[in-house]
Amino acid sequence: MMKSNSYNDVMARKNEIMKSAVGIDYNMFESGSIAFDYEKMMIEAGYSLGEIIKIQIDQSVGNTPIIELKNFTKLSRRLAPEGKGARIFIKDEATNPSGSFKARRAAVSAYHAKKLGYKGVIAATSGNYGAAVASQAAMLGLKCIIVQECYDSNGKGQPEIIEKARKCEAFGAEVVQLTVGPELFYEFLKLLESTGYFNASLYTPFGIAGVETLGYEISQQFKAKEGRNPDVVVCTNAGGGNLTGTARGLIKADATETQVVGASVNLKGLHMASDSQFNRKSFTTGHTGFGIPFSTYPDRSDVPRSAGRPLRYMDRYVTVNQGEVFYITEALAQIEGLERGPAGNTSLTAAFSLAQEMDQDKIILVQETEYTGAGKHLQPQLGFAKSMGVEIIVGDPKDEKCGENIVLPEHPRLIKAIDLDMDKLRRSYIKNAVKDALNITDVDIKFLAEDARTDKAFVKESIELLNRRI
Amino acid sequence: MNAKKGDWVRIYKIVLESYERGANLPEDTKNVPLEMWDKGFLLDEKAAIGNEVSVETIIGRKITGELIEINPSYKISYGDCVTETLYIGKQLRDMLGGEYDEK
């Protein structure tokens, strides 16, 4: 009998579709309540660091260069208090086969899909991950479908997303483009069910473990180059996998003193599922619209348990404005001779500000760059914003109102990374985690403390504030 | 313009009408259908723009939809000149000094 493809019927089959499309029985790691065994999941369902290094070398991924941005450092020292201004470095992940660090995640997912005998891979993404999966699928002879949220109801698409569709097709993938809305997941499930392909989710243990090599390489390269680990590593944060994987890799390299900072573009006030607001933003990823919900509720992803758990590893979380990132993108080209994509420069923008708080003998590293090209570049992105009625102003970034204007800083001293309140994020995470739980056990308290990087007393206090009993 | 069998075309389809959409959507999104675009080789002998057609996608899936474009192209570029950014390079080079020497 033909299965019904109505919205409700497909969504009701979600768990069985996912189980056969990911090949992981997540029940193995569940405790029965809030807690689950994260490390067991990462070990049993994933690969060891040594195995991943081998897979990535075989698939031409990783070992990207680290570049010292001497003119950025010089500039930040002109703006910093006396004696301040850490040396700024970037890891040039744009040199990966598909032009971003996402190749690391895709390499492992595609390898795993092929090993398990899947004929193809599917990923739901409007970002660089699509191109990464398509590129790795091309290398391994797998078929590939990428599902994108791309257009508003007037058929207008973000130039950056259209460029990514082009790149996916260049690698032989089929690209399914949709208008705005979370029911993309419904289309995604139907595709998984009808093709029997592997769900190359960003949030599986292999997807995250693929990024561990990034953190590991940072430590290895810095030890060889500078004789020590960087003091601060800044990671652009959206779904949480970039930060999680990098931090885990640093820990595996014993770089436990290195501070890990998350950075997102501030898109405050814009609703991510709104048709009319979709094209009023100029960043399609690396922004707070993903970064905050995925930090405070990681299991909202397309797998039952996300392996990306940024709060576990984050020392600080800062935001920067759209205009500031565009300014820094232009600066990178103009004074360092490196033309890279805007979204990848989110963490560089934060680092430029954070370096000014640090002593001159310290080192701050930005752990990614991304490719740039027609559509995915500050000119077409700003031009598109203007065509949507967003004003481009030169002034103080503090005056930026998301969806109404983009404020290019009139002077680089106005570029300021703004700290988010970590305890507020932790409380919000705890609130989401306990929401549907019938009872909260001691095991849960311990898990929540680890997952939110805090202590049990803080978890208990937060739960009491919610009027819940333990 | 007409397409013939084997032509590379773009198709369009409504996946969910507005009344079929999921819960908890903002009003503006709820009021419009969920739409889809895809590309493939035309399976029908011939078809005109606006016709309901079948195509085989690049990876071999057979799907249907409304024919909207033949030999679809990417309409992306470096966009119109955005003059607002022109001050940035000049400002930074001035700040760093001639040939970027320490002063």
Interface residues (C-beta under 8 A of the other chain):
Chain A: S6 Y7 M11 N71 K74 L75 R78 G120 K143 C144 I145 C150 Y151 S153 G155 P159 I162 E163 A165 R166 E169 G172 A173 E174 V175 V176 Q177 L178 T179 V180 G181 P182 E183 Y186 E187 S194 T195 H271 A273 S274 D275 S276 Q277 F326 Y327 E330 A331 A333 Q334 I335 A374 G375 H377 L378 Q379 P380 Q381 L382 G383 F384 K386 I392 I393 V394 L408 H411 P412
Chain B: V15 L16 E20 R21 G22 L25 P26 D28 T29 V32 P33 L34 E35 M36 W37 D38 K39 T57 I58 I59 G60 R61 Y74 K75 I76 S77 Y78 G79 D80 C81 V82 E84 T85 Y87 I88 G89 Q91 L92 R93 M95 L96 Y100 E102
